[in-house]
């Protein structure tokens, strides 16, 4: 039930939305797979895939030791490429492989030990450091202001 051209780059915001058993997209090796119709016939059951709807399943898929038949099956569900530009906000379940910027097609997956995975973790938090910088700027402004007032009095 492909809805898009197979080379269409699909943003993670949209991928995230397809996370139910009636509408389930997952990402494997940077490729977006519409597995909705496969969920009910998956030998490993519906939940293992459905629970990760909208997320990257590369690591989970590999950890099971799926066969090349399973890999070929997965390829048949490809509807596009996950946008590498946007980091996935959070992990939904399992810890997945680290972020990478290169794309490894599914076909190459069986022969490589370092497949591409899209961003799977939230962007590193800079909120704490920017807060500290703001406090420092405030302190500097107060000190400068204080000395300016003192200088004006002299
Ligand atoms: C599009 C993604 C997936 C496809 C096409 C797929 C396909 C298959 C296929 C064909 C099998 C039969 C054994 C084999 O040929 O390797 C299988 C078994 C299994 N799969 Fe998946 N799978 C997918 C994703 C997942 C994910 C994300 C999980 C979760 C960890 C998972 C868990 C399992 C388990 C536990 C079995 C073993 C079932 C058993 O032997 O009783 N699969 N899968």
Backbone and ligand atoms as CSV (ligand in chain L), in Angstrom:
chain,resi,resn,atom,element,x,y,z
A,1,UNK,N,N,0.830,-1.183,0.000
A,1,UNK,CA,C,0.000,0.000,0.000
A,1,UNK,C,C,0.875,1.247,0.000
A,2,UNK,N,N,1.777,1.254,-0.977
A,2,UNK,CA,C,2.677,2.406,-1.047
A,2,UNK,C,C,1.905,3.665,-1.393
A,3,UNK,N,N,2.180,4.715,-0.673
A,3,UNK,CA,C,1.490,5.972,-0.908
A,3,UNK,C,C,2.410,6.967,-1.571
A,4,UNK,N,N,3.687,6.664,-1.573
A,4,UNK,CA,C,4.650,7.624,-2.094
A,4,UNK,C,C,5.626,6.926,-3.032
A,5,UNK,N,N,6.316,7.722,-3.832
A,5,UNK,CA,C,7.379,7.156,-4.640
A,5,UNK,C,C,8.448,6.627,-3.710
A,6,UNK,N,N,9.135,5.585,-4.126
A,6,UNK,CA,C,10.063,4.950,-3.202
A,6,UNK,C,C,11.300,5.784,-2.906
A,7,UNK,N,N,11.530,6.835,-3.669
A,7,UNK,CA,C,12.656,7.708,-3.348
A,7,UNK,C,C,12.209,9.021,-2.727
A,8,UNK,N,N,10.951,9.095,-2.420
A,8,UNK,CA,C,10.449,10.292,-1.762
A,8,UNK,C,C,11.058,10.399,-0.368
A,9,UNK,N,N,11.569,11.553,-0.058
A,9,UNK,CA,C,12.106,11.758,1.289
A,9,UNK,C,C,10.958,12.183,2.202
A,10,UNK,N,N,10.762,11.397,3.216
A,10,UNK,CA,C,9.629,11.629,4.117
A,10,UNK,C,C,10.154,12.172,5.444
A,11,UNK,N,N,9.637,13.303,5.860
A,11,UNK,CA,C,10.112,13.872,7.133
A,11,UNK,C,C,9.687,13.028,8.331
A,12,UNK,N,N,10.529,13.077,9.361
A,12,UNK,CA,C,10.237,12.282,10.561
A,12,UNK,C,C,8.915,12.679,11.205
A,13,UNK,N,N,8.538,13.952,11.072
A,13,UNK,CA,C,7.247,14.362,11.650
A,13,UNK,C,C,6.121,13.520,11.080
A,14,UNK,N,N,6.191,13.273,9.773
A,14,UNK,CA,C,5.124,12.488,9.161
A,14,UNK,C,C,5.254,11.012,9.515
A,15,UNK,N,N,6.481,10.531,9.507
A,15,UNK,CA,C,6.692,9.111,9.847
A,15,UNK,C,C,6.104,8.823,11.225
A,16,UNK,N,N,6.347,9.729,12.146
A,16,UNK,CA,C,5.862,9.562,13.518
A,16,UNK,C,C,4.343,9.378,13.606
A,17,UNK,N,N,3.647,9.991,12.656
A,17,UNK,CA,C,2.186,9.953,12.725
A,17,UNK,C,C,1.613,8.574,12.398
A,18,UNK,N,N,2.383,7.749,11.734
A,18,UNK,CA,C,1.868,6.439,11.308
A,18,UNK,C,C,2.291,5.394,12.331
A,19,UNK,N,N,1.578,5.380,13.417
A,19,UNK,CA,C,2.029,4.566,14.554
A,19,UNK,C,C,0.933,3.710,15.175
A,20,UNK,N,N,-0.037,3.307,14.352
A,20,UNK,CA,C,-1.092,2.438,14.870
A,20,UNK,C,C,-1.125,1.137,14.071
A,21,UNK,N,N,-1.906,0.181,14.568
A,21,UNK,CA,C,-1.970,-1.101,13.848
A,21,UNK,C,C,-2.770,-0.983,12.546
A,22,UNK,N,N,-3.432,0.138,12.345
A,22,UNK,CA,C,-4.172,0.355,11.093
A,22,UNK,C,C,-3.406,1.244,10.128
A,23,UNK,N,N,-2.335,1.762,10.621
A,23,UNK,CA,C,-1.539,2.688,9.804
A,23,UNK,C,C,-0.137,2.738,10.409
A,24,UNK,N,N,0.680,1.836,9.948
A,24,UNK,CA,C,1.975,1.663,10.627
A,24,UNK,C,C,3.159,1.772,9.672
A,25,UNK,N,N,3.958,2.784,9.896
A,25,UNK,CA,C,5.209,2.938,9.147
A,25,UNK,C,C,6.361,2.738,10.122
A,26,UNK,N,N,7.397,2.118,9.625
A,26,UNK,CA,C,8.621,2.008,10.413
A,26,UNK,C,C,9.792,2.382,9.497
A,27,UNK,N,N,10.943,2.540,10.101
A,27,UNK,CA,C,12.138,2.893,9.321
A,27,UNK,C,C,13.208,1.843,9.550
A,28,UNK,N,N,13.779,1.401,8.457
A,28,UNK,CA,C,14.868,0.426,8.555
A,28,UNK,C,C,15.957,0.822,7.569
A,29,UNK,N,N,17.174,0.925,8.051
A,29,UNK,CA,C,18.309,1.316,7.207
A,29,UNK,C,C,18.004,2.589,6.423
A,30,UNK,N,N,17.313,3.497,7.064
A,30,UNK,CA,C,17.032,4.791,6.435
A,30,UNK,C,C,15.857,4.786,5.481
A,31,UNK,N,N,15.215,3.630,5.339
A,31,UNK,CA,C,14.102,3.551,4.407
A,31,UNK,C,C,12.785,3.420,5.167
A,32,UNK,N,N,11.794,4.110,4.646
A,32,UNK,CA,C,10.484,4.092,5.302
A,32,UNK,C,C,9.670,2.927,4.739
A,33,UNK,N,N,9.142,2.124,5.634
A,33,UNK,CA,C,8.372,0.945,5.228
A,33,UNK,C,C,6.946,1.065,5.740
A,34,UNK,N,N,6.015,0.852,4.844
A,34,UNK,CA,C,4.616,0.798,5.271
A,34,UNK,C,C,4.293,-0.664,5.554
A,35,UNK,N,N,4.270,-1.024,6.822
A,35,UNK,CA,C,4.085,-2.423,7.209
A,35,UNK,C,C,2.666,-2.717,7.685
A,36,UNK,N,N,1.754,-1.782,7.420
A,36,UNK,CA,C,0.384,-1.923,7.917
A,36,UNK,C,C,-0.204,-3.302,7.586
A,37,UNK,N,N,-0.110,-3.695,6.329
A,37,UNK,CA,C,-0.736,-4.949,5.921
A,37,UNK,C,C,0.047,-6.183,6.365
A,38,UNK,N,N,1.278,-5.950,6.791
A,38,UNK,CA,C,2.125,-7.077,7.183
A,38,UNK,C,C,1.967,-7.429,8.665
A,39,UNK,N,N,1.528,-6.475,9.437
A,39,UNK,CA,C,1.476,-6.664,10.891
A,39,UNK,C,C,0.754,-7.959,11.279
A,40,UNK,N,N,-0.394,-8.187,10.669
A,40,UNK,CA,C,-1.224,-9.327,11.072
A,40,UNK,C,C,-0.651,-10.666,10.628
A,41,UNK,N,N,0.313,-10.649,9.708
A,41,UNK,CA,C,0.887,-11.920,9.247
A,41,UNK,C,C,2.345,-12.076,9.658
A,42,UNK,N,N,2.856,-11.131,10.412
A,42,UNK,CA,C,4.253,-11.211,10.853
A,42,UNK,C,C,4.448,-12.433,11.759
A,43,UNK,N,N,5.382,-13.324,11.428
A,43,UNK,CA,C,5.599,-14.525,12.248
A,43,UNK,C,C,5.921,-14.205,13.705
A,44,UNK,N,N,6.478,-13.051,13.941
A,44,UNK,CA,C,6.804,-12.660,15.313
A,44,UNK,C,C,5.669,-11.934,16.016
A,45,UNK,N,N,4.543,-11.836,15.359
A,45,UNK,CA,C,3.380,-11.186,15.963
A,45,UNK,C,C,3.267,-9.718,15.588
A,46,UNK,N,N,2.118,-9.183,15.898
A,46,UNK,CA,C,1.824,-7.790,15.545
A,46,UNK,C,C,2.585,-6.792,16.422
A,47,UNK,N,N,2.604,-7.058,17.702
A,47,UNK,CA,C,3.124,-6.070,18.655
A,47,UNK,C,C,4.589,-5.656,18.469
A,48,UNK,N,N,5.486,-6.609,18.210
A,48,UNK,CA,C,6.895,-6.193,18.124
A,48,UNK,C,C,7.140,-5.084,17.117
A,49,UNK,N,N,6.400,-5.111,16.009
A,49,UNK,CA,C,6.565,-4.054,15.012
A,49,UNK,C,C,5.672,-2.873,15.352
A,50,UNK,N,N,4.406,-3.174,15.653
A,50,UNK,CA,C,3.433,-2.100,15.895
A,50,UNK,C,C,3.867,-1.191,17.050
A,51,UNK,N,N,4.458,-1.785,18.067
A,51,UNK,CA,C,4.914,-0.987,19.219
A,51,UNK,C,C,5.944,0.056,18.819
A,52,UNK,N,N,6.570,-0.164,17.686
A,52,UNK,CA,C,7.600,0.774,17.231
A,52,UNK,C,C,7.156,1.551,16.000
A,53,UNK,N,N,5.855,1.565,15.783
A,53,UNK,CA,C,5.313,2.323,14.652
A,53,UNK,C,C,5.772,3.766,14.700
A,54,UNK,N,N,6.267,4.258,13.581
A,54,UNK,CA,C,6.745,5.638,13.525
A,54,UNK,C,C,8.199,5.785,13.944
A,55,UNK,N,N,8.834,4.665,14.246
A,55,UNK,CA,C,10.216,4.730,14.746
A,55,UNK,C,C,11.159,3.847,13.922
A,56,UNK,N,N,12.405,3.904,14.274
A,56,UNK,CA,C,13.436,3.120,13.601
A,56,UNK,C,C,13.510,1.728,14.234
A,57,UNK,N,N,13.318,0.709,13.404
A,57,UNK,CA,C,13.336,-0.663,13.929
A,57,UNK,C,C,14.598,-1.412,13.542
A,58,UNK,N,N,15.539,-0.707,12.942
A,58,UNK,CA,C,16.732,-1.391,12.421
A,58,UNK,C,C,17.390,-2.291,13.463
A,59,UNK,N,N,17.625,-1.733,14.621
A,59,UNK,CA,C,18.334,-2.484,15.650
A,59,UNK,C,C,17.505,-3.672,16.139
A,60,UNK,N,N,16.211,-3.443,16.330
A,60,UNK,CA,C,15.332,-4.534,16.770
A,60,UNK,C,C,15.296,-5.645,15.737
A,61,UNK,N,N,15.184,-5.236,14.476
A,61,UNK,CA,C,15.131,-6.209,13.392
A,61,UNK,C,C,16.397,-7.053,13.387
A,62,UNK,N,N,17.528,-6.401,13.526
A,62,UNK,CA,C,18.799,-7.126,13.503
A,62,UNK,C,C,18.951,-8.022,14.724
A,63,UNK,N,N,18.471,-7.548,15.856
A,63,UNK,CA,C,18.685,-8.304,17.093
A,63,UNK,C,C,17.959,-9.645,17.076
A,64,UNK,N,N,16.914,-9.749,16.261
A,64,UNK,CA,C,16.178,-11.012,16.170
A,64,UNK,C,C,16.926,-12.020,15.299
A,65,UNK,N,N,17.798,-11.514,14.453
A,65,UNK,CA,C,18.494,-12.404,13.531
A,65,UNK,C,C,17.592,-12.852,12.409
A,66,UNK,N,N,16.849,-11.900,11.890
A,66,UNK,CA,C,15.930,-12.220,10.795
A,66,UNK,C,C,16.677,-12.803,9.584
A,67,UNK,N,N,15.969,-13.599,8.836
A,67,UNK,CA,C,16.548,-14.225,7.636
A,67,UNK,C,C,16.602,-13.234,6.483
A,68,UNK,N,N,17.285,-13.651,5.413
A,68,UNK,CA,C,17.326,-12.810,4.218
A,68,UNK,C,C,15.947,-12.722,3.581
A,69,UNK,N,N,15.132,-13.735,3.820
A,69,UNK,CA,C,13.751,-13.697,3.322
A,69,UNK,C,C,13.003,-12.545,3.996
A,70,UNK,N,N,13.221,-12.428,5.298
A,70,UNK,CA,C,12.578,-11.342,6.048
A,70,UNK,C,C,13.057,-9.987,5.533
A,71,UNK,N,N,14.340,-9.911,5.232
A,71,UNK,CA,C,14.901,-8.661,4.726
A,71,UNK,C,C,14.290,-8.306,3.377
A,72,UNK,N,N,14.168,-9.314,2.518
A,72,UNK,CA,C,13.544,-9.078,1.209
A,72,UNK,C,C,12.098,-8.634,1.379
A,73,UNK,N,N,11.445,-9.258,2.330
A,73,UNK,CA,C,10.046,-8.906,2.613
A,73,UNK,C,C,9.980,-7.439,3.021
A,74,UNK,N,N,10.880,-7.067,3.902
A,74,UNK,CA,C,10.898,-5.677,4.380
A,74,UNK,C,C,11.084,-4.718,3.204
A,75,UNK,N,N,11.977,-5.077,2.299
A,75,UNK,CA,C,12.239,-4.199,1.139
A,75,UNK,C,C,10.982,-3.937,0.336
A,76,UNK,N,N,10.110,-4.918,0.287
A,76,UNK,CA,C,8.900,-4.783,-0.533
A,76,UNK,C,C,7.928,-3.756,0.050
A,77,UNK,N,N,8.169,-3.357,1.289
A,77,UNK,CA,C,7.270,-2.385,1.919
A,77,UNK,C,C,7.775,-0.953,1.806
A,78,UNK,N,N,8.875,-0.782,1.135
A,78,UNK,CA,C,9.478,0.559,1.072
A,78,UNK,C,C,8.564,1.560,0.366
A,79,UNK,N,N,8.373,2.697,0.989
A,79,UNK,CA,C,7.586,3.768,0.374
A,79,UNK,C,C,8.383,5.067,0.266
A,80,UNK,N,N,9.579,5.081,0.826
A,80,UNK,CA,C,10.361,6.310,0.729
A,80,UNK,C,C,11.596,6.243,1.597
A,81,UNK,N,N,12.251,7.375,1.686
A,81,UNK,CA,C,13.466,7.490,2.493
A,81,UNK,C,C,13.205,8.416,3.663
A,82,UNK,N,N,13.688,8.019,4.817
A,82,UNK,CA,C,13.520,8.872,5.991
A,82,UNK,C,C,14.443,10.076,5.869
A,83,UNK,N,N,13.891,11.211,6.154
A,83,UNK,CA,C,14.707,12.422,6.096
A,83,UNK,C,C,15.785,12.358,7.163
A,84,UNK,N,N,17.053,12.389,6.767
A,84,UNK,CA,C,18.122,12.345,7.766
A,84,UNK,C,C,18.322,13.695,8.429
A,85,UNK,N,N,17.678,14.720,7.862
A,85,UNK,CA,C,17.942,16.065,8.350
A,85,UNK,C,C,17.351,16.318,9.726
A,86,UNK,N,N,16.270,15.637,10.030
A,86,UNK,CA,C,15.612,15.931,11.298
A,86,UNK,C,C,15.828,14.807,12.294
A,87,UNK,N,N,16.309,15.114,13.415
A,87,UNK,CA,C,16.523,14.104,14.440
A,87,UNK,C,C,15.186,13.660,14.993
A,88,UNK,N,N,15.059,12.344,15.155
A,88,UNK,CA,C,13.857,11.845,15.787
A,88,UNK,C,C,13.819,12.356,17.216
A,89,UNK,N,N,12.711,12.880,17.663
A,89,UNK,CA,C,12.659,13.517,18.980
A,89,UNK,C,C,13.037,12.612,20.135
A,90,UNK,N,N,12.475,11.408,20.159
A,90,UNK,CA,C,12.753,10.539,21.296
A,90,UNK,C,C,12.738,9.088,20.852
A,91,UNK,N,N,13.266,8.249,21.706
A,91,UNK,CA,C,13.146,6.823,21.506
A,91,UNK,C,C,11.791,6.406,22.028
A,92,UNK,N,N,11.128,5.504,21.302
A,92,UNK,CA,C,9.852,5.027,21.806
A,92,UNK,C,C,10.045,3.834,22.710
A,93,UNK,N,N,10.874,2.891,22.263
A,93,UNK,CA,C,11.052,1.697,23.083
A,93,UNK,C,C,12.525,1.361,23.240
A,94,UNK,N,N,12.988,0.526,22.351
A,94,UNK,CA,C,14.335,0.003,22.528
A,94,UNK,C,C,15.409,1.010,22.137
A,95,UNK,N,N,16.585,0.746,22.648
A,95,UNK,CA,C,17.728,1.551,22.252
A,95,UNK,C,C,18.145,1.134,20.856
A,96,UNK,N,N,18.290,2.093,19.989
A,96,UNK,CA,C,18.600,1.776,18.605
A,96,UNK,C,C,20.002,2.229,18.258
A,97,UNK,N,N,20.410,1.903,17.038
A,97,UNK,CA,C,21.779,2.199,16.644
A,97,UNK,C,C,22.001,3.699,16.523
A,98,UNK,N,N,23.252,4.147,16.645
A,98,UNK,CA,C,23.550,5.573,16.669
A,98,UNK,C,C,23.243,6.258,15.356
A,99,UNK,N,N,23.139,7.562,15.471
A,99,UNK,CA,C,22.850,8.378,14.312
A,99,UNK,C,C,23.962,8.293,13.292
A,100,UNK,N,N,23.547,8.330,12.027
A,100,UNK,CA,C,24.511,8.329,10.948
A,100,UNK,C,C,23.974,9.215,9.849
A,101,UNK,N,N,24.859,9.756,9.016
A,101,UNK,CA,C,24.380,10.648,7.975
A,101,UNK,C,C,24.402,10.005,6.607
A,102,UNK,N,N,24.905,8.794,6.522
A,102,UNK,CA,C,24.943,8.139,5.229
A,102,UNK,C,C,23.775,7.186,5.095
A,103,UNK,N,N,23.431,6.877,3.847
A,103,UNK,CA,C,22.308,5.988,3.603
A,103,UNK,C,C,22.799,4.666,3.049
A,104,UNK,N,N,22.395,3.584,3.687
A,104,UNK,CA,C,22.709,2.259,3.196
A,104,UNK,C,C,21.406,1.616,2.766
A,105,UNK,N,N,21.272,1.291,1.485
A,105,UNK,CA,C,20.029,0.689,1.033
A,105,UNK,C,C,19.788,-0.628,1.743
A,106,UNK,N,N,18.537,-1.022,1.825
A,106,UNK,CA,C,18.199,-2.285,2.463
A,106,UNK,C,C,18.940,-3.447,1.819
A,107,UNK,N,N,19.097,-3.400,0.501
A,107,UNK,CA,C,19.738,-4.494,-0.201
A,107,UNK,C,C,21.147,-4.737,0.270
A,108,UNK,N,N,21.794,-3.684,0.740
A,108,UNK,CA,C,23.174,-3.815,1.184
A,108,UNK,C,C,23.256,-4.216,2.643
A,109,UNK,N,N,22.110,-4.292,3.278
A,109,UNK,CA,C,22.117,-4.502,4.718
A,109,UNK,C,C,22.687,-5.852,5.114
A,110,UNK,N,N,22.377,-6.883,4.322
A,110,UNK,CA,C,22.798,-8.222,4.699
A,110,UNK,C,C,24.307,-8.375,4.667
A,111,UNK,N,N,24.980,-7.517,3.931
A,111,UNK,CA,C,26.412,-7.686,3.798
A,111,UNK,C,C,27.214,-6.638,4.549
A,112,UNK,N,N,26.564,-5.883,5.370
A,112,UNK,CA,C,27.297,-4.862,6.110
A,112,UNK,C,C,26.993,-4.975,7.585
A,113,UNK,N,N,27.962,-4.581,8.371
A,113,UNK,CA,C,27.749,-4.654,9.815
A,113,UNK,C,C,27.480,-3.287,10.409
A,114,UNK,N,N,27.521,-2.268,9.565
A,114,UNK,CA,C,27.245,-0.936,10.093
A,114,UNK,C,C,26.232,-0.219,9.214
A,115,UNK,N,N,24.996,-0.711,9.233
A,115,UNK,CA,C,23.968,-0.120,8.396
A,115,UNK,C,C,23.628,1.282,8.861
A,116,UNK,N,N,23.092,2.008,7.906
A,116,UNK,CA,C,22.688,3.379,8.234
A,116,UNK,C,C,21.451,3.340,9.110
A,117,UNK,N,N,21.431,4.196,10.037
A,117,UNK,CA,C,20.216,4.392,10.804
A,117,UNK,C,C,19.945,5.877,10.860
A,118,UNK,N,N,18.676,6.229,10.794
A,118,UNK,CA,C,18.367,7.648,10.872
A,118,UNK,C,C,18.595,8.144,12.275
A,119,UNK,N,N,18.474,9.412,12.466
A,119,UNK,CA,C,18.621,9.938,13.801
A,119,UNK,C,C,17.631,9.260,14.721
A,120,UNK,N,N,18.096,8.776,15.826
A,120,UNK,CA,C,17.188,8.059,16.700
A,120,UNK,C,C,17.123,8.659,18.096
A,121,UNK,N,N,17.922,9.638,18.334
A,121,UNK,CA,C,17.882,10.246,19.653
A,121,UNK,C,C,17.596,11.723,19.527
A,122,UNK,N,N,17.107,12.258,20.602
A,122,UNK,CA,C,16.812,13.672,20.584
A,122,UNK,C,C,18.104,14.447,20.399
A,123,UNK,N,N,18.010,15.598,19.734
A,123,UNK,CA,C,19.216,16.411,19.601
A,123,UNK,C,C,19.802,16.677,20.977
A,124,UNK,N,N,21.113,16.700,21.053
A,124,UNK,CA,C,21.733,16.894,22.358
A,124,UNK,C,C,21.244,18.196,22.978
A,125,UNK,N,N,20.974,18.133,24.252
A,125,UNK,CA,C,20.352,19.279,24.894
A,125,UNK,C,C,21.346,20.408,25.073
A,126,UNK,N,N,20.972,21.564,24.527
A,126,UNK,CA,C,21.780,22.749,24.702
A,126,UNK,C,C,21.051,23.715,25.634
A,127,UNK,N,N,19.859,23.296,26.082
A,127,UNK,CA,C,19.058,24.182,26.915
A,127,UNK,C,C,19.818,24.573,28.176
A,128,UNK,N,N,20.482,23.581,28.796
A,128,UNK,CA,C,21.190,23.867,30.034
A,128,UNK,C,C,22.305,24.860,29.832
A,129,UNK,N,N,23.104,24.671,28.774
A,129,UNK,CA,C,24.232,25.558,28.556
A,129,UNK,C,C,23.765,26.944,28.151
A,130,UNK,N,N,22.706,27.057,27.342
A,130,UNK,CA,C,22.242,28.382,26.961
A,130,UNK,C,C,21.662,29.110,28.163
A,131,UNK,N,N,21.061,28.372,29.098
A,131,UNK,CA,C,20.562,28.992,30.315
A,131,UNK,C,C,21.721,29.589,31.111
A,132,UNK,N,N,22.809,28.821,31.232
A,132,UNK,CA,C,23.985,29.296,31.946
A,132,UNK,C,C,24.551,30.550,31.293
A,133,UNK,N,N,24.610,30.540,29.964
A,133,UNK,CA,C,25.137,31.700,29.238
A,133,UNK,C,C,24.263,32.921,29.499
A,134,UNK,N,N,22.954,32.715,29.502
A,134,UNK,CA,C,22.050,33.835,29.762
A,134,UNK,C,C,22.275,34.413,31.158
A,135,UNK,N,N,22.484,33.552,32.140
A,135,UNK,CA,C,22.729,34.010,33.506
A,135,UNK,C,C,24.029,34.816,33.537
A,136,UNK,N,N,25.062,34.298,32.875
A,136,UNK,CA,C,26.348,34.999,32.846
A,136,UNK,C,C,26.206,36.368,32.198
A,137,UNK,N,N,25.458,36.442,31.100
A,137,UNK,CA,C,25.242,37.720,30.424
A,137,UNK,C,C,24.524,38.691,31.353
A,138,UNK,N,N,23.560,38.162,32.096
A,138,UNK,CA,C,22.812,39.006,33.031
A,138,UNK,C,C,23.738,39.571,34.102
A,139,UNK,N,N,24.607,38.695,34.643
A,139,UNK,CA,C,25.546,39.123,35.673
A,139,UNK,C,C,26.485,40.187,35.115
A,140,UNK,N,N,26.990,39.941,33.910
A,140,UNK,CA,C,27.891,40.912,33.281
A,140,UNK,C,C,27.176,42.247,33.097
A,141,UNK,N,N,25.926,42.194,32.645
A,141,UNK,CA,C,25.159,43.424,32.422
A,141,UNK,C,C,24.974,44.181,33.728
A,142,UNK,N,N,24.694,43.459,34.819
A,142,UNK,CA,C,24.506,44.103,36.122
A,142,UNK,C,C,25.805,44.773,36.583
A,143,UNK,N,N,26.919,44.038,36.433
A,143,UNK,CA,C,28.214,44.584,36.863
A,143,UNK,C,C,28.574,45.827,36.043
A,144,UNK,N,N,28.401,45.733,34.734
A,144,UNK,CA,C,28.711,46.875,33.870
A,144,UNK,C,C,27.822,48.058,34.232
A,145,UNK,N,N,26.544,47.768,34.443
A,145,UNK,CA,C,25.600,48.823,34.820
A,145,UNK,C,C,26.006,49.479,36.122
A,146,UNK,N,N,26.401,48.651,37.081
A,146,UNK,CA,C,26.805,49.148,38.389
A,146,UNK,C,C,27.996,50.112,38.251
A,147,UNK,N,N,28.999,49.649,37.495
A,147,UNK,CA,C,30.184,50.506,37.319
A,147,UNK,C,C,29.856,51.761,36.522
A,148,UNK,N,N,28.931,51.670,35.592
A,148,UNK,CA,C,28.534,52.842,34.819
A,148,UNK,C,C,27.888,53.883,35.728
A,149,UNK,N,N,27.040,53.391,36.642
A,149,UNK,CA,C,26.380,54.306,37.582
A,149,UNK,C,C,27.407,54.942,38.512
A,150,UNK,N,N,28.320,54.094,39.012
A,150,UNK,CA,C,29.352,54.592,39.913
A,150,UNK,C,C,30.230,55.637,39.207
A,151,UNK,N,N,30.578,55.366,37.959
A,151,UNK,CA,C,31.421,56.293,37.204
A,151,UNK,C,C,30.699,57.608,36.973
A,152,UNK,N,N,29.390,57.531,36.761
A,152,UNK,CA,C,28.621,58.745,36.516
A,152,UNK,C,C,28.567,59.625,37.754
A,153,UNK,N,N,28.637,59.020,38.922
A,153,UNK,CA,C,28.569,59.775,40.188
A,153,UNK,C,C,29.876,60.511,40.495
A,154,UNK,N,N,30.991,59.916,39.975
A,154,UNK,CA,C,32.311,60.510,40.303
A,154,UNK,C,C,32.510,61.794,39.518
L,1,LIG,C1,C,9.482,-4.919,8.267
L,1,LIG,C2,C,10.017,-5.479,9.333
L,1,LIG,C3,C,9.956,-6.970,9.603
L,1,LIG,C4,C,9.787,-8.004,8.751
L,1,LIG,C5,C,9.587,-7.940,7.254
L,1,LIG,C6,C,9.823,-9.208,9.541
L,1,LIG,C7,C,9.689,-10.473,9.023
L,1,LIG,C8,C,9.821,-11.631,9.750
L,1,LIG,C9,C,9.875,-12.948,9.196
L,1,LIG,C10,C,9.751,-13.278,7.727
L,1,LIG,C11,C,10.045,-13.815,10.210
L,1,LIG,C12,C,10.202,-15.346,10.120
L,1,LIG,C13,C,11.654,-15.723,10.452
L,1,LIG,C14,C,12.631,-15.151,9.432
L,1,LIG,O1,O,12.430,-15.362,8.223
L,1,LIG,O2,O,13.596,-14.488,9.863
L,1,LIG,C15,C,10.071,-13.038,11.423
L,1,LIG,C16,C,10.199,-13.560,12.689
L,1,LIG,C17,C,10.257,-12.814,13.834
L,1,LIG,N1,N,10.232,-11.469,13.926
L,1,LIG,FE1,FE,10.104,-10.175,12.385
L,1,LIG,N2,N,10.015,-8.888,10.844
L,1,LIG,C18,C,10.116,-7.533,10.924
L,1,LIG,C19,C,10.341,-6.788,12.041
L,1,LIG,C20,C,10.444,-7.292,13.311
L,1,LIG,C21,C,10.678,-6.500,14.486
L,1,LIG,C22,C,10.874,-4.987,14.532
L,1,LIG,C23,C,10.674,-7.342,15.513
L,1,LIG,C24,C,10.856,-6.963,16.966
L,1,LIG,C25,C,11.854,-7.185,17.650
L,1,LIG,C26,C,10.457,-8.694,15.012
L,1,LIG,C27,C,10.387,-9.832,15.754
L,1,LIG,C28,C,10.316,-11.109,15.234
L,1,LIG,C29,C,10.366,-12.310,16.046
L,1,LIG,C30,C,10.433,-12.358,17.571
L,1,LIG,C31,C,10.343,-13.369,15.163
L,1,LIG,C32,C,10.461,-14.847,15.525
L,1,LIG,C33,C,9.147,-15.518,15.527
L,1,LIG,C34,C,9.363,-16.965,15.870
L,1,LIG,O3,O,10.358,-17.564,15.451
L,1,LIG,O4,O,8.504,-17.519,16.541
L,1,LIG,N3,N,10.320,-8.597,13.656
L,1,LIG,N4,N,9.944,-11.721,11.119
